[in-house]
Amino acid sequence: MKSGIKGKIIAITGASSGIGKATAELLSSQGAKVVLGARRTDRLESIVETINQNGGEAAFLKVDVTLRKDLDKLAALAVEKFGGLDVLINNAGISQLYKMEELDVEGWEQMIDVNLKGTLYGIAAALPIFIAQGSGHLINVISTAGISITPTMGVYAGTKNAIRTISEASRQESEGRWRVTGISPGYVATEFVSNIKNESIRDVIQRNADEIAIPAAAVAQAIAYAIEQPDNVDVGDIVIRPAVQG
């Protein structure tokens, strides 16, 4: 029965900063071979260079998760470079927050493309490899926004709850052939908030984050915990947030 992190081949989307970067650094320090995808290749190059200089093994690829072919290429790079794919971490995500009546249709589409379709494209890239090798692990970064629904977060929470549902269906369908974990962070100290277009909402969330946010490394530790369990142990859902978050 296989367990632990050392030697596992792990692909991560949204890996150029925040949770993705922290997870790559932690897992590589524990002996994983990491394959990193994001749009900002300058950042990826720096992260990979540091990992390799510290004795780890890492590779990167420019990835736009709204393009299915990019996720296929990321999975293929893991196989080509390291010989397989043990874990795919669907971490890339975006949030645009407006009341429904404000009709931010462009924002709706952006969240559907990145959060929902991007995760599905990652799943589509990973599952054929998992099936062929007889094992694998999907880790989908979701959000506490899908647990506690609040105004302005309707579509964002909707995309995250869609992934929650898809994750559980995939877990049941696997019948033990692969594992599925959902990670739902609350306020985390990352650049995530800076991409929100709605200035008034962005400022409120940023103030809250500045006061109570947990470090991205804490989420990375939760991800590592799920990965390091024996192959017959499936950690289904982890909610990780500041102790004072409502």
Backbone bond lengths (Angstrom), bond angles and torsions (degrees), N, CA, C in turn:
res aa  C-N    CA-C-N  psi(-1)  N-CA   C-N-CA  omega(-1)  CA-C   N-CA-C  phi
1 M - - - 1.451 - - 1.526 109.58 -
2 K 1.341 115.89 119.48 1.457 120.85 -175.55 1.522 110.77 -82.24
3 S 1.323 116.83 140.71 1.453 120.74 175.06 1.515 108.16 -151.52
4 G 1.321 114.71 174.95 1.451 119.35 178.63 1.513 112.83 90.03
5 I 1.331 114.66 179.67 1.461 122.14 -176.28 1.533 111.24 -110.92
6 K 1.316 117.34 -33.04 1.461 121.28 -175.29 1.528 111.63 -55.36
7 G 1.338 114.83 128.39 1.449 121.11 177.12 1.515 115.25 86.93
8 K 1.333 117.44 -11.26 1.460 118.94 179.71 1.525 110.47 -74.30
9 I 1.325 114.39 146.64 1.462 121.84 -179.34 1.521 107.15 -101.64
10 I 1.327 116.15 119.25 1.459 121.16 -168.86 1.527 110.23 -129.31
11 A 1.322 116.47 123.29 1.462 121.98 176.43 1.521 109.01 -102.21
12 I 1.322 115.97 140.28 1.464 121.75 -175.81 1.523 109.38 -133.80
13 T 1.328 117.35 127.50 1.462 120.47 172.89 1.527 109.34 -93.85
14 G 1.320 115.83 161.87 1.459 119.45 -176.84 1.510 111.66 58.51
15 A 1.331 116.22 40.35 1.466 121.19 -168.82 1.520 114.18 -94.43
16 S 1.323 118.98 5.74 1.466 119.64 -174.98 1.519 113.66 -84.91
17 S 1.337 117.64 -10.14 1.466 120.08 179.88 1.522 109.05 -162.97
18 G 1.330 116.03 176.19 1.447 121.69 171.03 1.515 115.23 57.89
19 I 1.320 115.81 -136.34 1.457 122.04 -176.86 1.524 111.49 -60.84
20 G 1.326 117.24 -41.11 1.463 120.28 -179.55 1.514 112.56 -62.22
21 K 1.309 116.28 -45.31 1.466 121.19 179.64 1.531 110.30 -65.27
22 A 1.332 117.11 -47.73 1.456 120.95 -179.25 1.521 111.24 -60.73
23 T 1.327 116.62 -38.07 1.460 121.02 179.90 1.521 111.03 -68.68
24 A 1.319 116.37 -42.04 1.471 120.19 177.75 1.516 110.85 -60.32
25 E 1.319 116.65 -44.57 1.467 120.66 -178.64 1.526 111.33 -65.27
26 L 1.330 116.55 -42.84 1.471 119.51 -178.86 1.527 111.25 -67.67
27 L 1.312 117.25 -48.67 1.463 120.02 -176.15 1.522 111.61 -65.57
28 S 1.320 116.76 -39.11 1.468 119.05 178.53 1.523 110.84 -66.01
29 S 1.324 117.11 -34.58 1.468 120.44 178.47 1.524 111.41 -67.32
30 Q 1.328 116.31 -20.39 1.457 121.53 179.14 1.535 112.33 -100.28
31 G 1.340 116.07 11.80 1.450 120.39 171.61 1.507 116.49 98.85
32 A 1.331 117.93 5.50 1.463 120.05 176.44 1.525 110.24 -77.89
33 K 1.314 115.71 152.84 1.459 122.51 171.91 1.526 106.47 -99.08
34 V 1.330 116.68 118.71 1.457 119.58 -171.33 1.528 111.53 -111.65
35 V 1.325 114.00 140.84 1.463 122.58 177.78 1.520 106.24 -121.03
36 L 1.324 116.95 115.61 1.453 121.80 -168.60 1.523 111.72 -107.91
37 G 1.321 115.17 135.35 1.455 120.53 178.27 1.515 111.36 -127.21
38 A 1.339 116.50 138.71 1.462 123.69 174.89 1.521 106.95 -172.76
39 R 1.313 116.01 175.52 1.472 119.27 179.70 1.527 112.44 -85.28
40 R 1.339 117.11 -27.07 1.481 120.37 -175.64 1.526 109.38 -90.52
41 T 1.313 114.84 88.99 1.468 119.78 -173.89 1.522 113.02 -69.29
42 D 1.333 117.65 -26.09 1.467 118.95 177.96 1.523 110.14 -63.32
43 R 1.308 116.71 -40.79 1.457 120.65 177.81 1.530 110.86 -69.12
44 L 1.311 116.54 -42.51 1.463 119.97 179.12 1.518 110.81 -59.97
45 E 1.314 115.66 -43.61 1.464 120.30 -179.29 1.528 110.74 -59.61
46 S 1.321 116.26 -41.88 1.465 120.52 179.73 1.529 111.31 -66.01
47 I 1.335 116.93 -42.91 1.468 120.71 -179.86 1.522 110.45 -63.44
48 V 1.333 116.29 -45.93 1.464 121.02 -178.77 1.523 110.72 -64.49
49 E 1.323 116.50 -41.76 1.467 120.54 179.39 1.528 110.63 -59.94
50 T 1.335 116.05 -43.25 1.472 120.19 179.63 1.525 111.14 -65.28
51 I 1.317 116.85 -43.32 1.469 120.84 179.08 1.522 110.36 -60.30
52 N 1.327 116.10 -47.08 1.466 119.86 -178.50 1.534 111.74 -65.96
53 Q 1.317 116.72 -37.36 1.465 120.32 177.89 1.524 111.85 -65.58
54 N 1.331 115.52 -28.41 1.469 120.38 179.86 1.525 112.58 -88.52
55 G 1.317 116.51 11.44 1.456 120.22 176.61 1.503 115.71 92.41
56 G 1.324 117.48 4.54 1.460 120.78 177.93 1.510 111.86 -88.83
57 E 1.328 114.95 -177.22 1.459 121.05 177.68 1.520 108.44 -128.41
58 A 1.332 116.02 122.40 1.455 120.21 -175.99 1.518 110.94 -150.06
59 A 1.324 114.93 153.31 1.455 122.56 174.79 1.526 107.47 -143.96
60 F 1.330 116.34 162.53 1.464 118.05 -179.70 1.518 110.62 -142.60
61 L 1.324 114.01 162.64 1.458 121.76 179.13 1.522 108.50 -151.13
62 K 1.317 116.93 139.88 1.460 119.86 173.76 1.520 108.84 -67.18
63 V 1.326 116.32 123.37 1.460 121.30 -175.68 1.527 110.31 -134.09
64 D 1.316 115.15 126.49 1.461 122.73 168.53 1.522 105.37 -108.82
65 V 1.332 117.81 111.00 1.460 119.96 -172.30 1.516 113.34 -68.53
66 T 1.327 117.64 -10.14 1.464 118.95 175.71 1.527 111.66 -78.99
67 L 1.333 116.48 -4.70 1.462 121.78 178.61 1.525 108.84 -111.36
68 R 1.319 117.07 114.25 1.468 120.26 -176.97 1.525 111.70 -58.07
69 K 1.321 116.01 -38.01 1.467 118.98 -177.32 1.524 111.89 -62.13
70 D 1.325 117.28 -29.89 1.465 119.90 179.18 1.525 111.34 -68.18
71 L 1.328 117.53 -38.34 1.470 120.18 177.24 1.520 110.52 -69.35
72 D 1.327 116.72 -37.06 1.466 119.70 175.25 1.527 110.67 -60.71
73 K 1.335 115.81 -40.90 1.466 120.24 179.77 1.529 111.44 -66.98
74 L 1.338 116.91 -36.30 1.468 120.03 179.44 1.526 110.37 -64.80
75 A 1.325 116.31 -45.26 1.461 120.14 178.18 1.526 110.88 -64.38
76 A 1.329 115.88 -40.23 1.466 120.24 179.33 1.521 111.45 -64.58
77 L 1.335 117.08 -36.12 1.460 120.48 177.88 1.524 110.92 -63.91
78 A 1.327 117.12 -39.93 1.463 120.59 178.02 1.525 110.67 -59.99
79 V 1.324 115.87 -43.53 1.469 120.77 -179.90 1.527 110.77 -67.91
80 E 1.333 115.87 -44.47 1.468 120.64 -177.80 1.527 111.87 -66.92
81 K 1.329 116.30 -43.23 1.467 120.80 -173.84 1.528 112.08 -80.22
82 F 1.340 116.27 -41.22 1.465 119.68 -170.99 1.525 114.55 -122.00
83 G 1.342 117.67 -6.60 1.462 119.89 173.50 1.509 116.84 96.16
84 G 1.321 117.95 8.64 1.459 119.00 178.50 1.512 111.17 170.00
85 L 1.326 115.99 -168.48 1.460 122.36 176.97 1.529 107.30 -150.33
86 D 1.325 116.09 112.68 1.460 120.94 -178.95 1.518 112.89 -94.08
87 V 1.324 116.65 -32.57 1.466 120.75 -175.58 1.524 108.95 -142.43
88 L 1.337 116.18 135.30 1.462 120.66 168.97 1.515 107.88 -117.37
89 I 1.332 116.26 123.59 1.460 121.43 177.53 1.522 108.35 -105.31
90 N 1.335 116.00 106.96 1.463 122.19 176.64 1.527 107.71 -83.04
91 N 1.311 115.67 94.18 1.460 120.87 -173.09 1.531 113.46 -109.38
92 A 1.315 118.46 -24.52 1.466 120.61 -176.26 1.529 110.78 -60.39
93 G 1.317 115.81 135.79 1.463 119.39 179.29 1.516 111.19 -163.01
94 I 1.327 114.83 161.89 1.462 120.37 179.70 1.521 109.38 -146.92
95 S 1.322 116.60 153.04 1.462 121.15 -178.99 1.523 110.02 -132.78
96 Q 1.333 116.03 128.73 1.460 122.31 170.39 1.517 107.41 -125.20
97 L 1.332 117.05 122.15 1.457 121.13 -167.51 1.529 111.96 -117.67
98 Y 1.309 115.39 111.13 1.458 122.99 175.42 1.523 108.22 -145.12
99 K 1.325 116.94 155.43 1.454 119.72 170.30 1.529 108.65 -63.40
100 M 1.307 116.12 151.12 1.458 120.30 -177.57 1.521 111.75 -57.11
101 E 1.343 116.84 -38.47 1.465 120.55 -176.12 1.525 112.65 -66.65
102 E 1.324 116.94 -15.93 1.464 119.53 178.52 1.521 112.13 -79.46
103 L 1.314 116.65 -8.97 1.472 123.26 171.26 1.529 113.58 52.19
104 D 1.302 115.32 53.75 1.465 119.89 174.69 1.529 108.94 -80.44
105 V 1.313 115.03 66.77 1.467 120.30 -174.59 1.528 110.93 -61.97
106 E 1.315 116.70 -36.30 1.467 120.01 177.14 1.533 110.44 -60.93
107 G 1.331 116.04 -42.59 1.459 120.27 177.37 1.518 111.87 -65.88
108 W 1.330 116.80 -39.54 1.470 120.23 176.81 1.524 110.17 -56.70
109 E 1.331 114.06 -49.59 1.469 119.39 -177.04 1.530 111.18 -63.84
110 Q 1.324 115.99 -38.48 1.470 120.59 179.11 1.524 110.58 -61.65
111 M 1.329 116.92 -45.11 1.467 120.30 -180.00 1.529 112.18 -68.04
112 I 1.308 116.52 -37.70 1.471 120.14 176.57 1.527 110.02 -64.27
113 D 1.321 116.41 -42.49 1.469 120.35 -178.41 1.524 112.24 -66.86
114 V 1.324 117.30 -44.19 1.472 121.12 -175.80 1.526 111.23 -83.41
115 N 1.334 116.33 -55.98 1.461 120.32 -171.70 1.523 112.93 -72.26
116 L 1.316 116.00 -42.58 1.464 120.00 -174.40 1.525 112.23 -94.02
117 K 1.325 116.18 -60.75 1.459 118.53 -178.35 1.526 111.15 -65.75
118 G 1.328 117.71 -36.78 1.465 120.27 178.83 1.510 112.10 -60.64
119 T 1.334 116.20 -41.16 1.462 119.77 177.15 1.519 111.02 -67.61
120 L 1.323 116.86 -42.20 1.465 120.30 178.39 1.526 111.52 -62.11
121 Y 1.323 116.85 -38.42 1.470 119.69 177.70 1.534 110.28 -64.83
122 G 1.335 116.30 -37.40 1.458 119.21 176.29 1.519 111.38 -63.73
123 I 1.315 116.24 -43.61 1.467 120.88 177.82 1.517 110.31 -60.88
124 A 1.329 116.22 -43.90 1.474 120.76 -179.03 1.525 111.46 -63.43
125 A 1.331 116.91 -32.50 1.469 120.43 179.05 1.523 111.78 -75.38
126 A 1.333 116.32 -34.79 1.463 120.14 -173.68 1.520 114.29 -84.98
127 L 1.322 117.87 -38.93 1.460 119.88 -171.07 1.534 114.70 -59.76
128 P 1.327 120.06 -41.01 1.472 117.70 177.50 1.528 112.57 -59.28
129 I 1.329 116.68 -35.61 1.472 120.51 178.11 1.526 109.59 -69.55
130 F 1.323 117.05 -45.11 1.462 121.01 179.38 1.531 110.77 -59.72
131 I 1.319 116.40 -43.94 1.463 120.70 -178.79 1.523 110.40 -63.96
132 A 1.323 116.35 -43.01 1.469 120.41 -178.48 1.517 112.05 -65.01
133 Q 1.338 116.90 -38.25 1.470 119.35 -176.51 1.533 112.91 -93.48
134 G 1.331 116.29 -8.23 1.459 120.15 175.07 1.509 115.57 82.76
135 S 1.331 117.59 11.50 1.463 121.05 178.70 1.523 109.57 -163.60
136 G 1.312 115.25 163.68 1.460 120.38 177.70 1.515 110.48 166.82
137 H 1.308 116.13 174.50 1.461 120.96 -176.51 1.522 108.66 -150.74
138 L 1.327 116.66 118.91 1.459 122.57 173.03 1.521 108.60 -96.91
139 I 1.319 116.68 126.88 1.458 120.98 174.52 1.521 107.70 -121.28
140 N 1.326 115.92 117.45 1.452 121.64 -177.97 1.520 109.91 -110.11
141 V 1.328 116.03 120.37 1.465 120.29 177.69 1.527 107.58 -82.13
142 I 1.324 115.54 117.54 1.468 121.13 -173.87 1.535 107.72 -106.59
143 S 1.327 119.34 -121.50 1.460 120.76 178.95 1.517 109.54 -178.83
144 T 1.319 116.80 150.45 1.465 119.24 171.50 1.531 110.85 -69.34
145 A 1.339 117.43 -14.19 1.460 120.47 177.25 1.525 111.24 -61.26
146 G 1.321 116.92 -27.53 1.457 120.03 178.42 1.513 113.22 -82.27
147 I 1.334 116.90 -8.37 1.467 121.48 179.67 1.523 110.01 -96.67
148 S 1.325 116.05 -44.64 1.460 121.74 178.10 1.529 108.06 -113.63
149 I 1.325 117.47 105.46 1.462 122.03 -174.69 1.526 109.88 -82.41
150 T 1.324 116.62 129.83 1.456 121.55 179.95 1.522 110.08 -132.72
151 P 1.338 117.74 158.47 1.463 120.69 177.38 1.523 111.57 -55.55
152 T 1.300 116.02 148.77 1.467 128.70 -178.69 1.525 112.92 77.92
153 M 1.341 117.68 -12.44 1.464 120.28 -177.20 1.532 112.91 -106.03
154 G 1.322 117.17 14.88 1.457 120.21 -173.92 1.517 114.53 -55.41
155 V 1.319 117.37 -54.28 1.465 120.03 -176.50 1.528 110.49 -74.31
156 Y 1.320 116.40 -39.88 1.473 119.49 176.55 1.525 110.26 -57.10
157 A 1.340 116.33 -51.91 1.463 120.39 178.70 1.521 110.79 -61.93
158 G 1.333 116.42 -34.87 1.461 120.07 178.47 1.518 112.36 -62.15
159 T 1.331 116.52 -42.19 1.477 118.76 178.28 1.514 110.56 -66.44
160 K 1.324 116.68 -36.46 1.462 120.02 -178.47 1.530 111.00 -72.63
161 N 1.321 117.31 -38.72 1.458 119.20 177.62 1.519 111.49 -70.57
162 A 1.322 117.13 -28.25 1.462 119.60 173.35 1.526 110.23 -61.88
163 I 1.326 116.23 -43.14 1.471 120.36 178.49 1.522 110.22 -66.65
164 R 1.322 117.56 -36.44 1.465 120.65 177.02 1.531 110.44 -59.50
165 T 1.324 115.89 -44.31 1.465 121.32 179.72 1.520 111.48 -67.04
166 I 1.328 116.05 -45.12 1.468 121.11 179.77 1.525 110.52 -62.45
167 S 1.320 116.28 -39.25 1.468 120.78 179.61 1.528 110.80 -60.74
168 E 1.323 116.25 -45.89 1.463 119.79 -178.12 1.529 111.09 -67.37
169 A 1.327 116.82 -39.10 1.464 119.36 177.02 1.526 110.48 -62.79
170 S 1.323 115.93 -43.06 1.467 120.17 179.86 1.524 111.03 -63.84
171 R 1.332 116.36 -39.57 1.464 120.06 178.68 1.529 110.77 -60.05
172 Q 1.319 116.62 -46.15 1.459 120.04 -178.73 1.530 111.52 -67.80
173 E 1.321 115.84 -39.63 1.462 119.86 -179.23 1.522 112.66 -67.82
174 S 1.310 116.86 -25.55 1.468 119.85 -176.32 1.519 112.31 -66.45
175 E 1.347 116.83 -30.37 1.468 121.87 -177.07 1.531 110.78 49.57
176 G 1.343 114.87 40.43 1.452 120.76 176.73 1.516 115.60 88.17
177 R 1.323 117.91 -2.48 1.471 119.31 -178.80 1.524 111.70 -74.43
178 W 1.297 117.43 -31.67 1.465 121.53 173.08 1.528 108.13 -143.43
179 R 1.329 115.77 160.36 1.457 121.30 178.85 1.526 109.89 -102.85
180 V 1.330 115.45 156.43 1.462 120.65 179.37 1.518 109.06 -137.14
181 T 1.329 115.82 127.70 1.462 121.88 179.16 1.520 110.11 -128.10
182 G 1.323 115.85 134.41 1.460 121.14 171.96 1.517 109.31 -106.31
183 I 1.323 116.79 130.68 1.463 122.53 177.99 1.533 107.43 -114.21
184 S 1.329 116.97 119.40 1.464 120.56 -178.24 1.525 110.57 -114.36
185 P 1.338 117.16 95.14 1.463 119.98 178.56 1.528 111.60 -80.44
186 G 1.332 114.71 150.34 1.457 120.89 168.00 1.518 108.76 -93.27
187 Y 1.321 116.91 -135.33 1.467 120.07 179.52 1.531 109.92 -68.71
188 V 1.330 115.46 121.82 1.459 121.83 179.04 1.522 108.19 -127.58
189 A 1.313 116.72 140.68 1.463 121.31 -179.30 1.531 109.98 -76.89
190 T 1.323 115.47 89.62 1.465 122.11 178.27 1.529 109.16 -139.67
191 E 1.336 115.88 -176.22 1.466 121.36 176.86 1.521 112.14 -85.78
192 F 1.328 117.71 3.06 1.459 122.55 -172.59 1.526 112.16 -53.81
193 V 1.327 116.25 -43.21 1.466 120.82 -175.26 1.522 111.50 -64.27
194 S 1.306 117.76 -30.67 1.470 121.59 -174.44 1.525 112.75 -63.34
195 N 1.330 117.77 -18.61 1.465 120.70 -179.25 1.525 113.62 -86.99
196 I 1.338 117.59 -3.72 1.462 120.87 179.62 1.527 109.53 -75.39
197 K 1.340 116.96 126.44 1.465 121.48 -176.24 1.522 112.91 -75.95
198 N 1.324 117.27 -36.00 1.461 122.25 -176.84 1.528 109.08 -69.30
199 E 1.344 115.44 103.83 1.463 120.52 -169.71 1.523 112.72 -62.23
200 S 1.335 117.99 -41.97 1.462 120.60 -177.25 1.528 110.91 -66.75
201 I 1.319 116.45 -42.17 1.471 120.36 177.93 1.526 109.97 -68.23
202 R 1.328 116.00 -41.89 1.471 119.91 179.19 1.513 111.57 -58.54
203 D 1.324 116.92 -42.34 1.464 120.68 -178.59 1.529 111.65 -65.30
204 V 1.346 116.07 -40.23 1.468 119.81 179.25 1.523 110.33 -64.91
205 I 1.323 116.35 -46.93 1.468 120.47 -178.64 1.521 110.17 -65.23
206 Q 1.338 116.88 -38.54 1.455 119.97 179.79 1.528 111.02 -64.45
207 R 1.327 116.71 -40.40 1.465 119.81 178.05 1.523 110.78 -63.15
208 N 1.333 115.87 -44.20 1.470 119.66 177.85 1.528 110.62 -61.84
209 A 1.324 115.14 -43.75 1.464 119.34 -179.65 1.524 110.93 -63.40
210 D 1.332 116.07 -41.81 1.469 119.66 -179.89 1.522 111.41 -60.86
211 E 1.334 116.91 -32.48 1.466 121.10 -176.04 1.524 112.77 -82.92
212 I 1.347 117.69 -37.61 1.470 118.14 -168.64 1.530 114.99 -127.80
213 A 1.330 119.00 -5.68 1.467 120.68 -170.80 1.524 112.72 -60.17
214 I 1.322 115.18 142.90 1.463 121.87 174.05 1.527 108.67 -89.78
215 P 1.325 118.76 158.11 1.469 120.00 179.68 1.528 111.72 -72.29
216 A 1.319 115.53 152.76 1.467 120.46 177.38 1.525 111.07 -59.28
217 A 1.326 116.55 -29.23 1.464 120.47 179.92 1.519 112.15 -61.10
218 A 1.332 117.46 -28.97 1.464 120.36 178.45 1.527 110.62 -66.70
219 V 1.320 116.53 -38.69 1.467 120.40 177.38 1.532 109.72 -69.28
220 A 1.325 115.88 -39.32 1.467 119.87 177.37 1.532 110.91 -58.81
221 Q 1.321 117.00 -38.27 1.465 120.94 178.48 1.527 110.77 -64.00
222 A 1.328 116.88 -38.31 1.464 120.73 177.99 1.527 110.76 -65.33
223 I 1.315 116.13 -40.66 1.464 120.75 177.79 1.527 110.05 -63.80
224 A 1.327 115.90 -43.69 1.469 120.21 179.43 1.527 110.91 -61.70
225 Y 1.329 116.77 -38.78 1.464 120.69 179.03 1.523 110.90 -59.25
226 A 1.326 116.96 -44.16 1.464 120.44 -179.56 1.524 111.33 -65.33
227 I 1.327 116.64 -39.34 1.464 120.79 -177.20 1.518 111.31 -69.41
228 E 1.317 117.80 -39.38 1.460 120.60 -170.53 1.526 114.28 -76.52
229 Q 1.338 117.45 -7.22 1.463 119.30 178.35 1.530 111.03 -67.92
230 P 1.330 117.92 155.36 1.470 120.06 174.91 1.525 111.04 -56.34
231 D 1.318 116.54 153.58 1.458 121.47 -174.12 1.527 113.85 -58.97
232 N 1.336 117.42 -22.34 1.463 118.76 179.54 1.528 112.63 -93.27
233 V 1.341 116.26 10.43 1.461 121.70 177.13 1.525 108.66 -113.22
234 D 1.319 116.62 116.59 1.466 121.94 -178.71 1.528 109.26 -108.31
235 V 1.323 116.32 111.17 1.464 121.13 174.49 1.520 106.84 -83.75
236 G 1.324 116.39 105.37 1.462 119.79 -170.03 1.518 114.58 -73.83
237 D 1.321 117.16 -51.73 1.462 120.59 -174.50 1.522 110.43 -141.16
238 I 1.316 114.81 134.84 1.465 120.83 173.10 1.529 107.64 -127.91
239 V 1.326 115.89 123.87 1.451 121.32 172.07 1.521 107.33 -104.08
240 I 1.323 117.05 123.01 1.461 121.11 -176.84 1.527 108.77 -132.78
241 R 1.337 115.13 119.27 1.462 119.76 -174.64 1.525 109.34 -152.27
242 P 1.322 117.13 167.97 1.468 119.31 175.61 1.532 110.52 -59.16
243 A 1.310 116.25 141.95 1.463 120.49 -178.06 1.524 111.99 -58.88
244 V 1.344 117.24 -28.29 1.463 120.10 -177.42 1.524 113.34 -92.81
245 Q 1.327 117.29 -1.32 1.475 119.10 -178.44 1.521 110.88 -68.86
246 G 1.312 117.04 134.03 1.467 121.32 -179.98 1.501 113.04 -75.78
